[in-house]
Structures are given as C-alpha cells and as structure tokens.
C-alpha cells in the first residue's frame, strides 16, 4: 500500500470512529504545534480538498452540505488558494 493510501486509510478510520470529533480536535491541536511550514502545507491540503469537493458533479444527502459549503468557501476566496512556501 502506498504511503498516501495508508494515510488516507488512517484518516478514514479516524473519521469512522464514534469519537471522531474529539479525535479531530486533538489532531488539529497537535497540528498547531507542528512546524509553521507544515501548518502552511496542511492548510493547502485542506483548501485543495475543498476546491475538489466544490466541483463534484455527483453528490447525495450524505455529502450535500459539504459540497455546498465548499462552493461557498471557494467563491469567497475567488481562486486565490495558492500559499507560498517560505
């Protein structure tokens, strides 16, 4: 299994947990302790996800709210999602 697939699998497992909100909060708190460049990269990852989500053609009630909020966020930032690597 590739490293990327393994990370994706681990995130899926965390999200599928009954205590995922607590675990996501803990994860995000730990990310705040990460190197500032890694925080920038994580923000870029999140923005890239929202951009891809905002252009999904197929969705249903399970992810409709996610699609709609992603569209609103992308509209608000108007394609200005590039982050410098310093």
N, C-alpha and C positions, 0 to 999 in steps of 0.2 A: 504494500500500500504506500502511495506517495506521502511525503510529509504534509502536503497541503490537504490531501484527502483525510489523513489522520487527524489534523487539526479540525477540519470540518466535522468529522465524526465525533470528536470530543465536544465540540460546541453543541452539536445536535443532542448529545447525551445530557449535557447540562440543561439545555432548554426543555428537554423532555422530562426533567425531574419535577417532582411535585413542589420542591422548594427552590425552583429556578429563580424567582425574584430575589430571594436572599443571596443566591449564588452569583447572580448577575451584578447585584450591588457590590458584593465582595470583590468580584472580578474588576469592576470599574474602579473601586477604591484602590486596588492593587495597581491598576494601570496609571493612576495618578502618582504613584511612587516610581514609575518607570522613568528611564532617561527621557529627556524632553524631545529628542529626535524620534524616539519610539512612540511617544504620545502623538506627535505630528503624523507619523505613519499610520497609527491606529485611527486617527480622525479621517485620514484619507481613505482608509479601508471602509469606514462607516459611510462616508459620502459616496464612494463608488458603489457600495451596496444600494444606497437609496436611489442613486441615478439609474442603476439597472432595474430596480424594482419599479421605478416610476414609468418605465416604458413597457412593462409587461402587457401582453395582449390578452392572455388568459388569466382570470382570477375568479374566485368564488367568495362566498360569505366568510370563509375561514381566513382569507388574507385581504379582503376588500379594504378594510380600514388602513392596513399597512400601505397598500397601493395608493390610496387617496392622500395619506399624509406625506408619502414620498413625493407625490406630484406637487403638493403644496410647498414642500421644502425646496424642491428643485426650481420651482417657479420663483420662489422668494430669493434664491441666490443667483438666478439667471446664468447658469452655465459657468459661474465663477467658482469652480471647485478645485482648481489647482492650488496645491500647497507647496511652498518652497522647501527644499531640503538644505538646511543650513548646518 
